[in-house]
Amino acid sequence: MTKLFKWISIALLASTLSACGYNDFQSKDESVKAAWGEVVNQYQRRADLIPNLVNTVKGYATHERETFEAVTKARAAATSFQITPEVLNNPEAFSKFQQVQGELSSALSRLMAVSENYPQLKADTAFRDLQSQLEGTENRITVARQRYIVAVQDYNILARSFPTNITAKVFGYPVKPSFTVENEKAISAPPAVNFDKK
C-alpha cells in the first residue's frame, strides 16, 4: 500500500508541476530575449550606418553643422546606452532606451530633410545606397519591434493568467514592459488637411 501511495504521490506531483507553467515561462522568456536581441541588432545596424551617411552628406552640405552635430550626439547617446537583459524587466530603463532611440530617429529625420536641399547629393550613388540601406534598416527595426511586442504579449498573458500567475509570483517572473508610442495623444488625433491656397 505504501508503494502505491508513493507512485500516486509522484504522479500527482508531476501533473501539478506540468500544469504550473514553469516550463512555459522558460520558453516564453527565451522567446522574449531572442526577440529583444533582434531589436538591439537592428538598432546597432542603424547606428553603424550613420557615420557613413553623415560623412556623405557633409561633403555636400558644409553649412549644416548643427544637424550633423545633433545626429552625432544622438548616435553617441544611443550606442553608449548599456543594453542588458535587466532592461527588459525595468520599465524605467526600457523607457530610457526608447527615448534615446527616438532622439536618434528624430536627428536622422532632420539629416534626411537636409539632403532634400541638395539635388546633387540626392543623385550621388553612395548617398542613395546609404539611404536605401537606412530605409531597409528602419523597416527591419519595425519588424523586430513587432516580433518583440508579440513575444512580450505571449509572456505577459502567461504571467497574468491563472494558475500560471502563481508560478510567476513564486519564481519571480514579472510582467515585462513593451514598446509604446511617446506621442500617443498627438497621433490619435486625425491630421488636419487644408487644400486652401494662401
N, CA and C of each residue as an Amber inpcrd file, in Angstrom:
protein
   594
   0.8210000  -1.1940000   0.0000000   0.0000000   0.0000000   0.0000000
   0.8670000   1.2600000   0.0000000   1.9830000   1.2210000   0.7160000
   2.8700000   2.3650000   0.7830000   3.4770000   2.6450000  -0.5860000
   3.8230000   1.5750000  -1.3320000   4.3760000   1.7440000  -2.6690000
   3.3530000   2.3810000  -3.6000000   2.1150000   1.9610000  -3.5090000
   1.0510000   2.5160000  -4.3400000   0.8430000   3.9970000  -4.0080000
   0.8520000   4.3180000  -2.7340000   0.6990000   5.7090000  -2.3130000
   1.8590000   6.5590000  -2.8300000   3.0810000   6.0020000  -2.8050000
   4.2610000   6.7090000  -3.2780000   4.1250000   7.0190000  -4.7750000
   3.6840000   6.0340000  -5.5680000   3.5320000   6.2300000  -7.0120000
   2.4030000   7.2120000  -7.3380000   1.3610000   7.1490000  -6.5730000
   0.2530000   8.0980000  -6.7680000   0.7150000   9.5130000  -6.4300000
   1.5000000   9.6590000  -5.3740000   2.0240000  10.9730000  -4.9840000
   2.9450000  11.5320000  -6.0590000   3.8020000  10.6850000  -6.6220000
   4.7190000  11.1190000  -7.6840000   3.9310000  11.5470000  -8.9210000
   2.9220000  10.7570000  -9.2820000   2.1050000  11.0960000 -10.4490000
   1.3530000  12.4090000 -10.2210000   0.8270000  12.5900000  -9.0160000
   0.1170000  13.8140000  -8.6820000   1.0570000  15.0200000  -8.7080000
   2.2590000  14.8510000  -8.1510000   3.2490000  15.9240000  -8.1500000
   3.6710000  16.2720000  -9.5810000   3.8940000  15.2760000 -10.4060000
   4.3010000  15.5090000 -11.7950000   3.2110000  16.2440000 -12.5650000
   1.9580000  15.8480000 -12.3600000   0.8680000  16.5260000 -13.0750000
   0.7020000  17.9560000 -12.5730000   0.9280000  18.1730000 -11.2890000
   0.8430000  19.5170000 -10.7330000   1.9480000  20.4000000 -11.3050000
   3.1710000  19.8600000 -11.3740000   4.2800000  20.6360000 -11.9060000
   4.1040000  20.9340000 -13.3900000   3.5470000  19.9980000 -14.1260000
   3.3600000  20.2470000 -15.5560000   2.2730000  21.2890000 -15.7920000
   1.3460000  21.4120000 -14.8770000   0.2650000  22.3900000 -15.0310000
   0.6370000  23.7620000 -14.4840000   1.7700000  23.8590000 -13.7740000
   2.1150000  25.1370000 -13.1500000   2.6740000  26.1410000 -14.1470000
   3.1370000  25.6810000 -15.3020000   3.6020000  26.5890000 -16.3330000
   5.0600000  26.9840000 -16.2360000   5.8140000  26.3360000 -15.3590000
   7.2190000  26.7090000 -15.1970000   7.9770000  26.5760000 -16.5160000
   7.8000000  25.4700000 -17.2000000   8.4960000  25.2730000 -18.4820000
   8.0090000  26.2650000 -19.5370000   6.7380000  26.6030000 -19.4780000
   6.2250000  27.6140000 -20.4120000   6.9060000  28.9610000 -20.1830000
   7.1450000  29.2900000 -18.9090000   7.8470000  30.5460000 -18.6140000
   9.2580000  30.5280000 -19.1790000   9.9210000  29.3810000 -19.0750000
  11.2760000  29.2810000 -19.6270000  11.2530000  29.5320000 -21.1350000
  10.3080000  28.8940000 -21.7980000  10.1920000  29.0210000 -23.2520000
   9.8450000  30.4530000 -23.6670000   8.8530000  31.0290000 -23.0210000
   8.4190000  32.3980000 -23.3700000   9.4950000  33.4260000 -23.0330000
  10.1830000  33.2300000 -21.9080000  11.2430000  34.1520000 -21.5230000
  12.3730000  34.1220000 -22.5460000  12.7230000  32.9440000 -23.0230000
  13.7630000  32.8340000 -24.0560000  13.2970000  33.4650000 -25.3690000
  12.0190000  33.3290000 -25.6910000  11.4870000  33.9680000 -26.9030000
  11.5800000  35.4860000 -26.8080000  11.2620000  36.0230000 -25.6460000
  11.3530000  37.4700000 -25.4300000  12.8060000  37.9280000 -25.5690000
  13.7250000  37.1800000 -24.9600000  15.1440000  37.5540000 -25.0470000
  15.6450000  37.5020000 -26.4890000  15.2340000  36.4840000 -27.2340000
  15.6590000  36.3800000 -28.6340000  15.0900000  37.5290000 -29.4620000
  13.8250000  37.8520000 -29.2490000  13.2020000  38.9570000 -29.9750000
  13.8760000  40.2730000 -29.6120000  14.2030000  40.4490000 -28.3430000
  14.8920000  41.6620000 -27.9050000  16.2790000  41.7400000 -28.5460000
  16.9640000  40.6200000 -28.6240000  18.2710000  40.5890000 -29.2640000
  18.2060000  41.0640000 -30.7070000  17.1480000  40.7010000 -31.4120000
  16.9810000  41.1320000 -32.7940000  16.7010000  42.6300000 -32.8720000
  15.9330000  43.1580000 -31.9390000  15.6860000  44.6080000 -31.8920000
  17.0130000  45.3390000 -31.7130000  17.7950000  44.9090000 -30.7530000
  19.0870000  45.5380000 -30.4810000  20.0060000  45.4180000 -31.6950000
  19.9960000  44.2590000 -32.3330000  20.8140000  44.0360000 -33.5230000
  20.4760000  45.0440000 -34.6170000  19.2030000  45.2800000 -34.8490000
  18.7980000  46.2170000 -35.8950000  19.1260000  47.6650000 -35.5290000
  18.9740000  48.0190000 -34.2360000  19.3720000  49.3650000 -33.8100000
  20.8760000  49.5590000 -33.9900000  21.6450000  48.5120000 -33.7160000
  23.0910000  48.6040000 -33.9020000  23.4280000  48.7660000 -35.3790000
  22.7220000  48.0570000 -36.2320000  22.9410000  48.1800000 -37.6800000
  22.7080000  49.6270000 -38.1170000  21.6380000  50.2210000 -37.6070000
  21.3430000  51.6150000 -37.9490000  22.4660000  52.5240000 -37.4530000
  22.9090000  52.3090000 -36.2210000  23.9790000  53.1440000 -35.6620000
  25.2630000  53.0090000 -36.4780000  25.5140000  51.8270000 -37.0120000
  26.7120000  51.6180000 -37.8220000  26.6320000  52.3240000 -39.1740000
  25.4400000  52.4980000 -39.7060000  25.2770000  53.1750000 -40.9980000
  25.4070000  54.6970000 -40.8920000  25.1060000  55.2270000 -39.7400000
  25.0160000  56.6800000 -39.5800000  26.3200000  57.4100000 -39.9020000
  27.4870000  56.9710000 -39.4210000  28.7060000  57.7370000 -39.7530000
  28.9380000  57.8550000 -41.2620000  28.6910000  56.7990000 -42.0050000
  28.8630000  56.8630000 -43.4610000  27.8770000  57.8420000 -44.0830000
  26.6490000  57.8110000 -43.6090000  25.6270000  58.7080000 -44.1370000
  25.9810000  60.1640000 -43.8320000  26.3790000  60.4320000 -42.5970000
  26.7420000  61.7940000 -42.1970000  27.9160000  62.2960000 -43.0250000
  28.9330000  61.4610000 -43.1940000  30.1070000  61.8930000 -43.9690000
  29.7640000  62.1580000 -45.4240000  28.8800000  61.3630000 -45.9960000
  28.4670000  61.5900000 -47.3790000  27.7270000  62.9110000 -47.5130000
  26.8050000  63.1700000 -46.5840000  26.0390000  64.4150000 -46.6400000
  26.9450000  65.6110000 -46.3400000  27.8990000  65.4410000 -45.4300000
  28.8090000  66.5290000 -45.0750000  29.5380000  67.0780000 -46.2920000
  29.9030000  66.2050000 -47.1880000  30.6200000  66.6390000 -48.3690000
  29.8310000  67.6280000 -49.2090000  28.5330000  67.5710000 -49.1590000
  27.6760000  68.4550000 -49.9430000  27.1500000  69.6340000 -49.1410000
  26.9070000  69.4250000 -47.8850000  26.2080000  70.4250000 -47.0750000
  27.0960000  70.8880000 -45.9290000  28.1040000  71.6470000 -46.2300000
  29.0650000  72.0510000 -45.2060000  28.4850000  73.0190000 -44.1800000
  27.4450000  73.7640000 -44.5240000  26.9120000  74.7450000 -43.5720000
  25.7960000  74.1690000 -42.6850000  25.5570000  72.8770000 -42.7270000
  24.5280000  72.2460000 -41.8930000  25.1570000  71.6120000 -40.6480000
  26.1270000  72.2770000 -40.0900000  26.9020000  71.7370000 -38.9740000
  26.0390000  71.3530000 -37.7750000  25.0620000  72.1580000 -37.4680000
  24.1920000  71.8920000 -36.3060000  23.4700000  70.5480000 -36.4500000
  23.0000000  70.2510000 -37.6400000  22.3080000  68.9950000 -37.8970000
  23.2630000  67.8200000 -37.7300000  24.4950000  67.9530000 -38.2560000
  25.4810000  66.8750000 -38.1360000  25.8260000  66.6120000 -36.6750000
  25.9700000  67.6940000 -35.9190000  26.2950000  67.5480000 -34.5040000
  25.1530000  66.8580000 -33.7510000  23.9180000  67.1950000 -34.0960000
  22.7650000  66.5660000 -33.4430000  22.7200000  65.0690000 -33.7360000
  22.9910000  64.7060000 -34.9840000  22.9890000  63.2790000 -35.3520000
  24.1150000  62.5520000 -34.6300000  25.2880000  63.1480000 -34.6380000
  26.4460000  62.5220000 -33.9880000  26.2090000  62.3620000 -32.4900000
  25.6520000  63.3990000 -31.8720000  25.3720000  63.3480000 -30.4250000
  24.3140000  62.2860000 -30.1160000  23.2630000  62.2210000 -30.9260000
  22.1970000  61.2260000 -30.7070000  22.7300000  59.8140000 -30.9030000
  23.5890000  59.6310000 -31.9070000  24.1740000  58.3100000 -32.1440000
  25.0520000  57.9060000 -30.9590000  25.8530000  58.8440000 -30.4540000
  26.7190000  58.5570000 -29.3110000  25.8880000  58.1500000 -28.0940000
  24.7860000  58.8530000 -27.8670000  23.9140000  58.5190000 -26.7310000
  23.2960000  57.1360000 -26.9180000  22.8800000  56.8270000 -28.1480000
  22.2380000  55.5320000 -28.4110000  23.2200000  54.3800000 -28.2740000
  24.4470000  54.5720000 -28.7450000  25.4130000  53.4760000 -28.6710000
  26.0450000  53.3420000 -27.2950000  26.0000000  54.3940000 -26.4810000
  26.5790000  54.2960000 -25.1400000  25.5890000  53.7410000 -24.1180000
  24.3230000  53.6640000 -24.4780000  23.3160000  53.1230000 -23.5620000
  23.5840000  51.6400000 -23.3500000  23.7750000  51.2380000 -22.1090000
  24.0770000  49.8440000 -21.8020000  22.8130000  48.9900000 -21.9150000
  22.8180000  48.0870000 -22.8830000  21.6630000  47.2270000 -23.1130000
  21.9520000  45.8810000 -22.4780000  21.2730000  45.6220000 -21.3760000
  21.4510000  44.3670000 -20.6570000  20.1020000  43.6760000 -20.5330000
  20.1140000  42.3860000 -20.1930000  18.8300000  41.6980000 -20.0020000
  17.9530000  42.3450000 -18.9230000  18.5710000  43.0490000 -17.9900000
  17.7990000  43.7070000 -16.9310000  16.9110000  44.8200000 -17.4770000
  17.2890000  45.3830000 -18.6390000  16.4820000  46.4380000 -19.2560000
  15.0680000  45.9220000 -19.5170000  14.9570000  44.6360000 -19.8450000
  13.6490000  44.0510000 -20.1570000  12.7220000  44.0040000 -18.9510000
  13.2790000  43.9840000 -17.7610000  12.4580000  43.8950000 -16.5480000
  12.3820000  45.2110000 -15.7900000  12.9810000  46.2610000 -16.3450000
  12.9970000  47.5480000 -15.6770000  12.2900000  48.5750000 -16.5560000
  11.0420000  48.9200000 -16.2250000  10.2950000  49.8570000 -17.0700000
  10.9820000  51.2090000 -17.2570000  11.6840000  51.7070000 -16.2300000
  12.3590000  52.9920000 -16.3580000  13.5160000  52.9050000 -17.3620000
  14.3240000  51.8490000 -17.2520000  15.4470000  51.6740000 -18.1820000
  14.9310000  51.4350000 -19.5910000  13.8490000  50.6850000 -19.7110000
  13.2570000  50.4100000 -21.0250000  12.7580000  51.7060000 -21.6540000
  12.1350000  52.5540000 -20.8540000  11.6490000  53.8410000 -21.3310000
  12.8140000  54.7290000 -21.7650000  13.9030000  54.7050000 -21.0150000
  15.0920000  55.4870000 -21.3660000  15.6640000  54.9970000 -22.7010000
  15.6960000  53.6720000 -22.8960000  16.1780000  53.1060000 -24.1600000
  15.3240000  53.6170000 -25.3130000  14.0070000  53.5910000 -25.1420000
  13.1130000  54.0900000 -26.1820000  13.3520000  55.5670000 -26.4550000
  13.5770000  56.3450000 -25.4100000  13.8040000  57.7820000 -25.5700000
  15.0700000  58.0440000 -26.3750000  16.1540000  57.3390000 -26.0470000
  17.4250000  57.5290000 -26.7440000  17.2820000  57.1490000 -28.2170000
  16.6050000  56.0440000 -28.4940000  16.4130000  55.6250000 -29.8820000
  15.4940000  56.5940000 -30.6260000  14.5000000  57.1400000 -29.9300000
  13.6130000  58.1310000 -30.5380000  14.3480000  59.4040000 -30.9140000
  15.2730000  59.8430000 -30.0490000  16.0680000  61.0320000 -30.3460000
  16.9570000  60.8000000 -31.5650000  17.4910000  59.5910000 -31.6960000
  18.3090000  59.2740000 -32.8650000  17.4540000  59.2670000 -34.1300000
  16.2630000  58.7100000 -34.0490000  15.3600000  58.7170000 -35.2080000
  15.0190000  60.1430000 -35.6260000  14.7800000  60.9980000 -34.6590000
  14.4550000  62.4010000 -34.9350000  15.6310000  63.1100000 -35.6060000
  16.8370000  62.8880000 -35.0970000  18.0220000  63.5110000 -35.6840000
  18.2460000  63.0130000 -37.1100000  18.0130000  61.7330000 -37.3390000
  18.1440000  61.1850000 -38.6920000  17.1200000  61.7950000 -39.6390000
  15.9240000  62.0260000 -39.1520000  14.8980000  62.6580000 -39.9810000
  15.3370000  64.0540000 -40.4180000  15.9350000  64.8020000 -39.4880000
  16.4370000  66.1380000 -39.8280000  17.5560000  66.0450000 -40.8600000
  18.4220000  65.0390000 -40.7130000  19.5070000  64.8620000 -41.6760000
  18.9570000  64.5470000 -43.0600000  17.9500000  63.6950000 -43.1290000
  17.3660000  63.3620000 -44.4180000  16.6680000  64.5770000 -45.0220000
  16.0990000  65.4280000 -44.1750000  15.4680000  66.6540000 -44.6760000
  16.5240000  67.5890000 -45.2630000  17.6900000  67.6530000 -44.6560000
  18.7840000  68.4700000 -45.1720000  19.1610000  67.9950000 -46.5740000
  19.1680000  66.7000000 -46.7660000  19.5730000  66.1580000 -48.0730000
  18.6250000  66.5860000 -49.1910000  17.3900000  66.9100000 -48.8420000
  16.4230000  67.3620000 -49.8510000  16.8480000  68.6900000 -50.4830000
  17.6500000  69.4750000 -49.7740000  18.0920000  70.7770000 -50.2740000
  19.2530000  70.6830000 -51.2680000  19.7760000  69.4860000 -51.4720000
  20.9600000  69.3200000 -52.3110000  20.6880000  68.2820000 -53.4010000
  20.2380000  68.7330000 -54.5700000  19.9150000  67.7970000 -55.6570000
  21.1090000  66.9380000 -56.0730000  22.3300000  67.5270000 -56.0560000
  23.4700000  66.7160000 -56.4450000  23.7330000  65.6000000 -55.4390000
  23.4180000  65.8440000 -54.1680000  23.5730000  64.8080000 -53.1500000
  22.5870000  63.6830000 -53.4020000  21.3530000  64.0440000 -53.7020000
  20.3330000  63.0230000 -53.9600000  20.6920000  62.1760000 -55.1730000
  21.4730000  62.7370000 -56.0870000  21.8870000  61.9980000 -57.2770000
  23.1310000  61.1450000 -57.0200000  23.8260000  61.3830000 -55.9100000
  25.0510000  60.6540000 -55.5890000  24.7340000  59.1830000 -55.2870000
  25.4350000  58.2820000 -55.9650000  25.1830000  56.8490000 -55.8210000
  25.4290000  56.3670000 -54.3980000  26.5160000  56.8240000 -53.7900000
  26.8360000  56.3980000 -52.4210000  25.7330000  56.8320000 -51.4620000
  25.2500000  58.0590000 -51.6250000  24.1820000  58.5480000 -50.7550000
  22.9090000  57.7250000 -50.9510000  22.5670000  57.4740000 -52.2010000
  21.3480000  56.6910000 -52.4720000  21.4600000  55.2850000 -51.8870000
  22.6370000  54.6810000 -51.9990000  22.8300000  53.3510000 -51.4200000
  22.6870000  53.3780000 -49.9020000  23.3230000  54.3810000 -49.2830000
  23.2170000  54.5040000 -47.8250000  21.7800000  54.7850000 -47.3990000
  21.1110000  55.6440000 -48.1340000  19.7190000  55.9670000 -47.8180000
  18.8530000  54.7130000 -47.9390000  19.0770000  53.9270000 -48.9630000
  18.3300000  52.6860000 -49.1550000  18.5970000  51.7010000 -48.0160000
  19.8670000  51.5890000 -47.6190000  20.2000000  50.7000000 -46.5040000
  19.5540000  51.1760000 -45.2080000  19.5440000  52.4860000 -45.0080000
  18.9370000  53.0390000 -43.7980000  17.4270000  52.7930000 -43.7920000
  16.7780000  52.9770000 -44.9430000  15.3420000  52.6990000 -45.0260000
  15.0600000  51.2240000 -44.7610000  15.8930000  50.3550000 -45.3160000
  15.7390000  48.9220000 -45.0620000  15.9210000  48.5870000 -43.5920000
  16.8890000  49.2490000 -42.9680000  17.1330000  49.0200000 -41.5440000
  15.9510000  49.5000000 -40.7120000  15.3860000  50.6530000 -41.0680000
  14.2100000  51.1420000 -40.3330000  13.0560000  50.1360000 -40.4520000
  12.9000000  49.5490000 -41.6230000  11.8620000  48.5190000 -41.7940000
  12.1740000  47.2980000 -40.9390000  13.4360000  46.9100000 -40.8900000
  13.8280000  45.7610000 -40.0560000  13.5970000  46.0540000 -38.5820000
  13.8610000  47.2920000 -38.1700000  13.6020000  47.6780000 -36.7760000
  12.1090000  47.5360000 -36.4790000  11.2780000  47.9910000 -37.4090000
   9.8270000  47.8850000 -37.2180000   9.3990000  46.4260000 -37.0760000
   9.9220000  45.5670000 -37.9310000   9.5760000  44.1340000 -37.8650000
  10.0940000  43.5260000 -36.5640000  11.3250000  43.8530000 -36.1880000
  11.9000000  43.3040000 -34.9570000  11.1150000  43.7660000 -33.7370000
  10.7180000  45.0410000 -33.7270000   9.9080000  45.5370000 -32.6090000
   8.5580000  44.8360000 -32.5590000   7.9460000  44.6040000 -33.7210000
   6.6620000  43.9040000 -33.7680000   6.7990000  42.4900000 -33.1930000
   7.8580000  41.7940000 -33.5790000   8.0810000  40.4350000 -33.0550000
   8.3210000  40.4670000 -31.5520000   9.0340000  41.4720000 -31.1010000
   9.2660000  41.6070000 -29.6660000   7.9540000  41.8620000 -28.9310000
   7.1360000  42.7380000 -29.4800000   5.8430000  43.0480000 -28.8580000
   4.9900000  41.7820000 -28.7380000   4.9730000  40.9620000 -29.7810000
   4.1990000  39.7100000 -29.7520000   4.7710000  38.7510000 -28.7120000
   6.1110000  38.6320000 -28.6490000   6.7380000  37.7460000 -27.6670000
   6.4320000  38.2030000 -26.2440000   6.4870000  39.5210000 -26.0090000
   6.1660000  40.0510000 -24.6790000   4.6930000  39.8250000 -24.3530000
   3.8370000  40.0000000 -25.3480000   2.4120000  39.7730000 -25.1260000
   2.1570000  38.3230000 -24.7080000   2.7650000  37.3620000 -25.4050000
   2.5950000  35.9500000 -25.0350000   3.1010000  35.6900000 -23.6220000
   4.2570000  36.2430000 -23.3020000   4.8300000  36.0730000 -21.9710000
   3.9250000  36.6900000 -20.9080000   3.4880000  37.9340000 -21.1500000
   2.6640000  38.6270000 -20.1570000   1.3160000  37.9540000 -19.9450000
   0.7370000  37.3900000 -21.0060000  -0.5180000  36.6450000 -20.8410000
  -0.2900000  35.4500000 -19.9190000   0.8130000  34.7610000 -20.1170000
   1.1370000  33.6200000 -19.2570000   1.3630000  34.0870000 -17.8220000
   2.0650000  35.2070000 -17.6410000   2.3770000  35.7080000 -16.2980000
   1.1440000  36.2240000 -15.5620000   0.1110000  36.6050000 -16.2990000
  -1.0680000  37.1780000 -15.6560000  -2.2550000  36.2210000 -15.5910000
  -2.1740000  35.0800000 -16.2560000  -3.2910000  34.1330000 -16.2910000
  -3.2130000  33.1560000 -15.1160000  -4.3850000  32.7210000 -14.6650000
  -4.4510000  31.7370000 -13.6010000  -4.3680000  30.3450000 -14.2010000
  -3.6780000  29.4210000 -13.6740000  -2.9000000  29.3600000 -12.4340000
  -1.4340000  29.7090000 -12.6160000  -1.0190000  30.0210000 -13.8460000
   0.4040000  30.2990000 -14.0670000   0.8580000  31.6040000 -13.4160000
  -0.0850000  32.4770000 -13.0580000   0.3080000  33.6990000 -12.3560000
   0.8960000  33.3730000 -10.9780000   0.4620000  32.2620000 -10.3920000
   1.0240000  31.8290000  -9.1000000   2.4840000  31.4230000  -9.3030000
   2.7360000  30.6770000 -10.3600000   4.1120000  30.2800000 -10.6790000
   4.9600000  31.5170000 -10.9340000   4.4030000  32.5020000 -11.6330000
   5.1400000  33.7360000 -11.9180000   5.5430000  34.4320000 -10.6250000
   4.6320000  34.4740000  -9.6660000   4.9420000  35.1260000  -8.3940000
   5.9680000  34.3270000  -7.5960000   5.7970000  33.0050000  -7.5680000
   6.6950000  32.1560000  -6.7880000   8.1210000  32.1980000  -7.3430000
   8.2630000  32.1260000  -8.6580000   9.5870000  32.0480000  -9.2660000
  10.1100000  33.4030000  -9.7700000   9.3720000  34.4720000  -9.5330000
   9.8480000  35.8160000  -9.8730000   9.8700000  36.1220000 -11.3610000
   8.7570000  35.8970000 -12.0440000   8.6240000  36.2540000 -13.4530000
   7.6560000  37.4270000 -13.5710000   8.1760000  38.6670000 -13.4570000
   7.2820000  39.8220000 -13.5210000   6.8120000  40.0880000 -14.9510000
   5.7540000  40.8570000 -15.0760000   5.2640000  41.2930000 -16.3840000
   6.3400000  42.1710000 -16.9940000   6.6100000  41.9910000 -18.2860000
   7.6710000  42.7370000 -18.9690000   7.0880000  43.9570000 -19.6730000
   7.8570000  45.0650000 -19.7220000   7.3770000  46.2460000 -20.4550000
   7.4820000  46.0140000 -21.9540000   6.6330000  46.6790000 -22.6920000
   6.6560000  46.5750000 -24.1470000   6.8970000  47.9560000 -24.7340000
   7.1420000  48.0100000 -26.0380000   7.3320000  49.3000000 -26.6970000
   6.0300000  50.0780000 -26.6670000   6.1650000  51.3790000 -26.4810000
   4.9980000  52.2600000 -26.5010000   5.3110000  53.4320000 -27.4160000
   4.3000000  54.1770000 -27.7320000   4.4610000  55.3670000 -28.5590000
   4.4810000  56.5630000 -27.6180000   5.5300000  57.3880000 -27.7370000
   5.6700000  58.5300000 -26.8250000   4.5600000  59.5540000 -27.0060000
   4.2250000  59.8520000 -28.2410000   3.2410000  60.9070000 -28.5040000
   1.8910000  60.3050000 -28.8900000   1.4140000  59.3720000 -28.0900000
   0.1810000  58.6540000 -28.4060000  -1.0080000  59.5870000 -28.5650000
  -1.1130000  60.6010000 -27.7190000  -2.2360000  61.5440000 -27.8340000
  -2.1660000  62.3160000 -29.1410000  -0.9520000  62.7290000 -29.5140000
  -0.7950000  63.5260000 -30.7350000  -1.1470000  62.7230000 -31.9780000
  -0.7780000  61.4470000 -32.0040000  -1.0440000  60.6600000 -33.2110000
  -2.4480000  60.0820000 -33.2380000  -3.1540000  60.1410000 -32.1050000
  -4.5270000  59.6190000 -32.0960000  -5.5000000  60.6000000 -32.7350000
  -5.1220000  61.8740000 -32.7950000  -5.9820000  62.8730000 -33.4430000
  -5.7360000  62.8350000 -34.9410000  -6.8040000  62.8950000 -35.7390000
  -6.5920000  62.8780000 -37.1910000  -5.8750000  64.1500000 -37.6390000
  -4.9990000  64.0260000 -38.6440000  -4.2820000  65.2160000 -39.1080000
  -5.2190000  66.1930000 -39.8080000  -4.9130000  67.4610000 -39.6630000
  -5.7050000  68.4980000 -40.3350000  -5.2470000  68.5990000 -41.7810000
  -6.1630000  68.5430000 -42.6950000  -5.8460000  68.6420000 -44.1210000
  -6.5110000  69.9060000 -44.6290000  -5.7060000  70.7670000 -45.2760000
  -6.2270000  72.0170000 -45.7580000  -5.6770000  72.2540000 -47.1780000
  -6.5530000  72.2780000 -48.1660000  -6.1490000  72.4920000 -49.5470000
  -6.3600000  73.9310000 -49.9920000  -6.7360000  74.8170000 -49.0720000
  -6.9370000  76.2180000 -49.4140000  -5.6200000  76.8570000 -49.7800000
  -5.6240000  77.6400000 -50.8510000  -4.4180000  78.3700000 -51.2490000
  -4.3300000  79.6300000 -50.4150000  -3.1160000  79.9770000 -50.0890000
  -2.9330000  81.1870000 -49.2750000  -2.3580000  82.2690000 -50.1030000
